[in-house]
Amino acid sequence: QVQLVESGGGWVQPGGSLRLSCSASGFHFGSYAMRWYRQAPGQARELVAAISSSGFNSRYADSVKGRFTISRDNGKNTVFLQMNSLKPEDTAVYFCNAIRNGTEFWGQGTQVTVSS
C-alpha cells in the first residue's frame, strides 16, 4: 500500500521557519522524483520545489527561491522542505508528490499558516 505522510506544518509568525517532512512507504522511494506543492484557498495547486531521485538536482518556484530548500534521505524514505523567512502568502496546504514515468502518488497535505 502506497503512503505519503506529511508532517511538520503549523502556525508560524512572519519571518519564522518550519520544516516539513514527507515519509514514504509502499514503493521504491529512491527511484522517484519528489515534489512539494501547495494550495491556498481558492487558488490552483502550485509546484513549490522538486528534487531528482538521486537528490543531486533541485528546482524551485520563483516565489520561494532563496527561502525554501528541498532535500531527501533515500535511506529513510523521506523528503523534506525547509522553509525560512516565511511570509503570509506562503499560507497554504502543502502536499508531497512522488513521480516517475507518469506514475505519481500524493500525500494528504499539511496546513501551513503564516500570520501575526
Disulfide bonds with the S-S distance in Angstrom:
Cys22-Cys96 2.09
